[in-house]
Amino acid sequence: MNNRKPISELTGLGPKSQEMLARAGITTVEQLRKLGSIEAYVRTKRVNSAVSLNLLWGLESAITGEHWQNVAKKHRTSLLLALEEREKNV
C-alpha cells in the first residue's frame, strides 16, 4: 500500500472527516498511520470541538480495514481507554 496517497483514497472517511483531518494537518495515509487513530482523533478534536466518537471509529477503520461498525462494537472499550489515557497525558 502506498502510504503517501491522500486520505481521500481510504475507505470509511467521508468528505467531512477528510476536511476535519486536513484542518488538523493530516492529509496522507502515511501521516494517519504514523499518528494512529487516537492521536489523529485528539488532534482533529483540538481544531474542531464538534468532532464525535464516530470519527475515532472511522479512523481506526481506515487504518485497519475493518468496517467502522465492527470497530465500534469490538474495539470500543480499548479505544476509549486508550483515548482516556492519552488525554490524561496532555
WOJOBEL-V455065 format. One line per field, one symbol per residue. psi: psi as a letter, one per 40 degrees, with the letter a starting at -180 (. if undefined). burial: b if it has 9 or more other C-alpha atoms within 8 Angstrom, else e. A space follows every 10 residues. Layout:
BEGIN
psi->???
burial->???
END
This chain:
BEGIN
psi->hheeiideei iehidddddd dddeeheidd dddddidddd ddddddegee hieddddddd ddddeiiddd ddddeddddd dddddddde.
burial->eeeebbbbeb ebbeeebbeb bbbbebbbbb bbbebbbbbb bebbbebeee eeeebbbbbb bbbeebebeb bbeebbeebe ebbeebeeee
END
